[in-house]
Amino acid sequence: WDTFTDEKRKKHFPKIEIAVARMTSLLDDVLFIGRTDSNKATFTPKLLNIKQYCLDVIEEVSVIGYGANRVEFTYEGSVETIMADDKLLRHILVNLLSNALKYSPQSEMIEFTVQSLPERVVFGVKDHGIGIPKEEQPRLFEVFHRATNVGNIQGTGLGLSIVKRSVVLHGGTIDVESAEGVGTTFRVELPTQQA
């Protein structure tokens, strides 16, 4: 602190904070994968207002820097509150939305749909981005796997593996449809109970 001038502090400390946050996030992701591999991950459901929860996730993604004004949100259903694991659901939605935004042109909107039914909740995330090559789709949820067409777009190859593991811990399913140069649609279905 004493060796930096005020100007240097203002310039370097925010960069250091961002680097520390990224490294912490990466370590958390690796630890989560380790816990699921050793069957030590926990599923802790709690009561969530699902519509408000999704709006909060959209806001969180916008803070990360991808832009909430690019997310077109549609909510359907009569069930407002569900029992779900807050942390696991956040892994699922933040990863899917941030990937859709990251791999799509800035001019394209992302469609985020939620259908909340008494026995299940269905999330859909659709983009019009680079798509996933067909031959690479079977490996999509493998740890550290990234498609060959991502170019210089940053990523670790952990996100979709974490999404899949979080869906499995919920007892749900995840499906993907994608075509290179056309876009990608993820559909996540989670069983739930009304509180």
C-alpha positions in Angstrom: 0.0 0.0 0.0 2.7 2.4 1.0 4.8 1.8 -2.1 1.9 2.7 -4.5 0.8 6.3 -5.3 -2.9 7.0 -5.2 -2.9 6.9 -9.0 -1.3 3.4 -9.1 -3.7 2.1 -6.4 -6.7 3.3 -8.5 -5.2 1.7 -11.6 -3.9 -1.7 -10.2 -6.1 -2.7 -7.3 -9.4 -3.1 -9.3 -7.4 -5.4 -11.7 -6.1 -7.4 -8.8 -9.6 -7.7 -7.3 -10.9 -9.0 -10.6 -8.1 -11.5 -11.0 -8.6 -12.8 -7.4 -12.4 -13.1 -8.1 -11.7 -15.1 -11.3 -9.2 -17.4 -9.5 -11.6 -17.9 -6.6 -14.4 -18.8 -9.0 -12.1 -21.3 -10.8 -11.1 -23.0 -7.6 -14.7 -23.2 -6.5 -15.6 -24.9 -9.8 -12.8 -27.4 -9.5 -13.8 -28.1 -5.8 -17.4 -28.7 -6.9 -16.3 -31.1 -9.6 -14.1 -32.9 -7.0 -17.1 -33.2 -4.5 -19.4 -34.6 -7.2 -16.7 -37.1 -8.3 -16.3 -38.3 -4.7 -20.1 -38.3 -4.1 -19.7 -35.6 -1.4 -21.8 -32.9 -3.1 -25.0 -32.1 -1.2 -28.5 -31.3 -2.4 -30.1 -28.8 0.0 -33.5 -27.7 -1.4 -35.2 -24.6 0.0 -38.3 -22.5 -0.9 -37.7 -20.2 -3.9 -39.9 -17.8 -5.7 -38.9 -19.0 -9.1 -39.8 -16.0 -11.2 -37.9 -13.6 -8.9 -35.0 -16.0 -8.6 -34.7 -16.0 -12.4 -34.9 -12.2 -12.6 -32.1 -12.0 -10.0 -30.0 -14.4 -12.1 -30.5 -12.3 -15.2 -29.3 -9.2 -13.2 -26.3 -11.2 -11.9 -25.3 -12.2 -15.5 -25.6 -8.5 -16.5 -23.2 -7.5 -13.7 -20.7 -10.0 -15.0 -20.7 -7.9 -18.1 -22.8 -9.7 -20.7 -25.8 -7.4 -20.7 -29.2 -8.1 -19.2 -30.8 -6.1 -22.0 -30.0 -9.0 -24.3 -32.1 -11.5 -22.4 -35.7 -11.9 -23.4 -37.4 -13.5 -20.4 -40.7 -15.4 -20.5 -42.4 -16.9 -17.5 -45.4 -19.3 -17.7 -47.1 -21.2 -15.0 -49.3 -21.0 -11.9 -46.7 -22.2 -9.4 -44.8 -19.3 -8.0 -42.7 -21.1 -5.3 -40.7 -24.3 -5.7 -38.3 -26.3 -3.6 -34.9 -26.3 -5.2 -31.2 -26.1 -4.3 -30.3 -22.4 -4.6 -26.6 -22.9 -5.2 -27.0 -25.7 -7.7 -29.8 -23.9 -9.6 -27.6 -20.8 -9.8 -24.8 -22.9 -11.3 -27.2 -24.1 -14.0 -28.8 -20.8 -14.9 -25.7 -18.5 -14.7 -23.6 -20.9 -16.8 -26.3 -21.4 -19.5 -27.1 -17.7 -19.8 -23.6 -16.5 -19.7 -22.5 -19.1 -22.4 -25.5 -18.1 -24.6 -24.5 -14.4 -24.3 -20.8 -15.1 -24.7 -21.1 -17.2 -27.8 -23.6 -15.0 -29.6 -23.2 -11.7 -31.5 -23.8 -8.6 -29.4 -26.8 -7.8 -31.7 -28.6 -11.0 -30.9 -31.2 -11.6 -28.2 -31.1 -14.6 -25.9 -34.4 -16.3 -25.1 -34.8 -17.5 -21.5 -38.1 -19.3 -20.8 -39.4 -20.8 -17.6 -42.4 -23.0 -17.3 -43.3 -23.7 -13.7 -45.7 -26.6 -13.2 -46.8 -28.4 -10.0 -44.5 -31.4 -10.6 -41.6 -29.9 -12.6 -40.0 -26.7 -13.8 -38.6 -26.4 -17.3 -35.9 -23.9 -18.2 -35.0 -23.1 -21.8 -32.1 -21.0 -23.0 -31.9 -20.4 -26.7 -29.3 -18.4 -28.6 -28.5 -17.6 -32.2 -24.7 -17.9 -31.8 -21.8 -19.9 -33.1 -23.4 -23.3 -32.3 -21.7 -26.5 -31.3 -20.2 -28.8 -34.0 -22.3 -32.0 -34.3 -19.2 -34.3 -33.8 -18.4 -32.6 -30.5 -21.8 -32.6 -28.9 -21.4 -36.1 -27.3 -18.4 -34.7 -25.3 -20.2 -31.5 -24.4 -20.5 -32.1 -20.6 -16.9 -33.5 -20.1 -14.6 -31.6 -17.8 -12.2 -29.2 -19.6 -13.8 -29.9 -23.0 -14.3 -26.9 -25.2 -15.5 -27.0 -28.8 -13.0 -26.3 -31.5 -15.0 -23.4 -32.9 -14.8 -21.1 -29.8 -11.8 -19.2 -31.2 -10.5 -16.6 -28.7 -13.6 -16.6 -26.5 -12.4 -17.2 -22.9 -13.5 -20.2 -20.9 -12.3 -23.0 -18.8 -14.3 -26.0 -20.1 -15.8 -26.5 -16.6 -19.2 -24.7 -16.9 -21.3 -27.3 -18.8 -19.8 -30.1 -16.7 -21.0 -28.3 -13.6 -24.4 -27.6 -15.1 -24.8 -31.3 -15.9 -23.7 -32.4 -12.4 -26.1 -29.8 -10.8 -29.0 -31.1 -12.9 -28.2 -34.7 -11.9 -28.1 -33.7 -8.2 -31.6 -32.2 -8.7 -32.8 -35.5 -10.3 -33.4 -33.7 -13.5 -32.5 -33.9 -17.2 -30.8 -31.7 -19.7 -31.1 -31.7 -23.5 -29.3 -29.7 -26.1 -30.0 -29.0 -29.8 -27.4 -27.1 -31.7 -26.2 -26.4 -35.2 -23.0 -24.7 -36.1 -23.6 -21.2 -37.3 -27.3 -21.4 -36.3 -27.4 -21.4 -32.5 -28.0 -23.6 -29.5 -31.0 -24.4 -27.3 -30.6 -26.0 -23.8 -33.7 -27.4 -22.1 -33.4 -28.3 -18.4 -36.2 -30.1 -16.6 -36.1 -30.4 -12.8 -38.6 -32.2 -10.6 -40.0 -30.1 -7.9 -42.4 -29.9 -5.1 -44.7 -27.1 -4.0 -43.9 -25.9 -0.5 
